[in-house]
Amino acid sequence: MKEKINFAIEPSLNSIVSYIRWIAIVAIAGILLSGIIFVQPGEAIIVLRFGKLVGNTRVEQVRQPGLHFTLPLIDEVVRVPVRKIQEIRIDELYSESYIRDVTTTGYALTGDDNIVLLDVVLKYKIIDPLKYVLEVEDPEKVLKELATSALTREISSLFVDDILTKQKKELASYVLINTQDRADRINIGVQLVTLEFTRLQPPHEVKGAFDLVTSTYVQMETMIQAAKSYQAKVIPEAVSERDSMIQKARSYKAERIARAKSDVAQFYGVIKEYQKNPRIVHERLYREKVENIMRKVANKVVIPTGENGENIILP
């Protein structure tokens, strides 16, 4: 009886062992294949083995797009998007509702003791994966704290009207430069791209009054730009007209002086001739004047005496 049972169990055990063998083979193959890593374009990977960086040179340490092999269950693979523009939202200085408790509401204090609310997006890209992964535990948190610190410090030196109007771009530029400088000092390995204000406004309690001031400022700037455009148009026209008038006056002056000099020279020439032969010069001048007069009345007839004793000139 026992022999029959053993004969029945033996094929089942062999089948189970076979299944286990195949499962082990598949598991081992899966584990081995899991060590093959494909790096996508636009990213790089860093491999840590027992917490230690793998590779002796930078090329070995920062692996570029393509297939790479790592030790399964031992190596830790960190993917770093080196070409993608990352974004960090800084909203700790903004409040959606009215400020009821300044100890729990986010805001920034200006240099003239006013309050502004701002929501900011900081954009950056990773330029050094090793520094980004290994130097700082939480790079995004650190960047956020650096940008927030620069914002509050710079806002505290400006007037609220300037922050909301003409110095908005200067504020963003200063914070970007300051944050980049401090990030470089602690070797985060990033390059800041832009800092954008998605919302920048006074508290909701006084927002209406500030909006009126802002709109008035915008209207003033519009009028100033219109005046500058008119100035840029009118002044060149006036300058051109002035230059033209000056040129005409100079030409007229030169012409009159030349004519006067000619008349003076002619007059002195007549005087000299008159001093030599007065009678001849007198008759010549008389004849020239009569000829000039006759040329003007050549086609007219002069009747000596009219009804009123005046000369009558007819065609």
KAUR-V995294 format. One record per helix or strand. SS is the DSSP state (h for helix, s for strand). FROM is the first residue (numbers start at 1). TO is the last residue. If there is no record, write none. Layout:
ss = {SS;SS}
from = {FROM;FROM}
to = {TO;TO}
This chain:
ss = {h;s;s;s;h;s;s;s;s;s;s;h;h;h;h;s;h;h;s;s}
from = {2;36;44;52;58;63;66;75;86;108;115;129;139;160;168;190;204;278;301;312}
to = {34;39;49;53;61;63;69;80;90;109;126;134;155;164;185;202;276;296;303;314}
